[in-house]
C-alpha cells in the first residue's frame, strides 16, 4: 500500500471515529471530523500532509500525491 492510500484510509478512519464518538460520547467530538476534513482540504491545495510525512518515516512506499 502506498503513502497516498494510507493517508486516505487514515483520514477516513479519523472521520468515522469522530462521528461515532460524537454520536455515542459527546457531540463536541464532531470537531475531530471537522479537523480531519479541513486538513484534507488544506493538503489538496498545498500538498503538505503531516500524516504522509509520518507514514514515509515508517517506511511505507512512496506514492505520487505527497512528495
C-alpha positions as a Markdown table, in Angstrom:
| # | Residue | x | y | z |
|---|---|---|---|---|
| 1 | Unk | 0.0 | 0.0 | 0.0 |
| 2 | Unk | 1.4 | 3.4 | -0.9 |
| 3 | Unk | 1.5 | 6.6 | 1.2 |
| 4 | Unk | -1.4 | 8.0 | -0.7 |
| 5 | Unk | -3.7 | 5.2 | 0.1 |
| 6 | Unk | -2.5 | 5.0 | 3.7 |
| 7 | Unk | -3.3 | 8.8 | 4.1 |
| 8 | Unk | -6.8 | 8.3 | 2.6 |
| 9 | Unk | -7.5 | 5.3 | 4.8 |
| 10 | Unk | -6.3 | 7.1 | 7.9 |
| 11 | Unk | -8.3 | 10.2 | 7.1 |
| 12 | Unk | -11.4 | 8.1 | 6.6 |
| 13 | Unk | -10.9 | 6.3 | 9.9 |
| 14 | Unk | -10.4 | 9.6 | 11.8 |
| 15 | Unk | -13.7 | 11.0 | 10.2 |
| 16 | Unk | -15.6 | 7.9 | 11.1 |
| 17 | Unk | -14.2 | 7.8 | 14.6 |
| 18 | Unk | -15.1 | 11.4 | 15.2 |
| 19 | Unk | -18.7 | 10.8 | 14.0 |
| 20 | Unk | -19.0 | 7.7 | 16.2 |
| 21 | Unk | -17.6 | 9.5 | 19.3 |
| 22 | Unk | -19.9 | 12.4 | 18.7 |
| 23 | Unk | -22.9 | 10.1 | 18.5 |
| 24 | Unk | -22.1 | 7.9 | 21.5 |
| 25 | Unk | -20.0 | 10.0 | 23.8 |
| 26 | Unk | -20.3 | 13.8 | 23.4 |
| 27 | Unk | -21.4 | 15.9 | 20.4 |
| 28 | Unk | -18.3 | 18.0 | 20.7 |
| 29 | Unk | -16.3 | 15.1 | 19.2 |
| 30 | Unk | -17.6 | 16.2 | 15.8 |
| 31 | Unk | -14.7 | 18.6 | 16.0 |
| 32 | Unk | -12.4 | 15.7 | 15.2 |
| 33 | Unk | -14.2 | 15.1 | 11.9 |
| 34 | Unk | -14.1 | 18.8 | 11.1 |
| 35 | Unk | -10.4 | 18.9 | 11.8 |
| 36 | Unk | -9.8 | 15.9 | 9.5 |
| 37 | Unk | -11.9 | 17.5 | 6.8 |
| 38 | Unk | -10.1 | 20.8 | 7.0 |
| 39 | Unk | -6.8 | 19.0 | 6.9 |
| 40 | Unk | -7.7 | 17.1 | 3.8 |
| 41 | Unk | -8.8 | 20.3 | 2.0 |
| 42 | Unk | -5.5 | 22.0 | 3.1 |
| 43 | Unk | -3.5 | 19.1 | 1.8 |
| 44 | Unk | -5.3 | 19.1 | -1.5 |
| 45 | Unk | -4.2 | 22.7 | -2.1 |
| 46 | Unk | -0.8 | 22.8 | -0.6 |
| 47 | Unk | 0.5 | 19.2 | -0.9 |
| 48 | Unk | 1.6 | 19.3 | 2.7 |
| 49 | Unk | 0.3 | 16.4 | 4.8 |
| 50 | Unk | 1.7 | 15.6 | 8.3 |
| 51 | Unk | 0.3 | 12.1 | 8.1 |
| 52 | Unk | 2.1 | 11.4 | 4.9 |
| 53 | Unk | 5.4 | 12.5 | 6.5 |
| 54 | Unk | 4.8 | 10.1 | 9.4 |
| 55 | Unk | 3.9 | 7.2 | 7.0 |
| 56 | Unk | 7.1 | 7.9 | 5.0 |
| 57 | Unk | 9.2 | 7.8 | 8.1 |
| 58 | Unk | 7.6 | 4.5 | 9.0 |
| 59 | Unk | 8.8 | 3.0 | 5.7 |
| 60 | Unk | 5.6 | 3.0 | 3.6 |
| 61 | Unk | 6.4 | 3.0 | -0.1 |
| 62 | Unk | 6.0 | 6.4 | -1.7 |
| 63 | Unk | 3.1 | 7.4 | -3.8 |
| 64 | Unk | 2.6 | 10.2 | -6.3 |
| 65 | Unk | 0.5 | 12.7 | -4.4 |
| 66 | Unk | 2.6 | 13.6 | -1.3 |
| 67 | Unk | 6.3 | 14.0 | -2.1 |
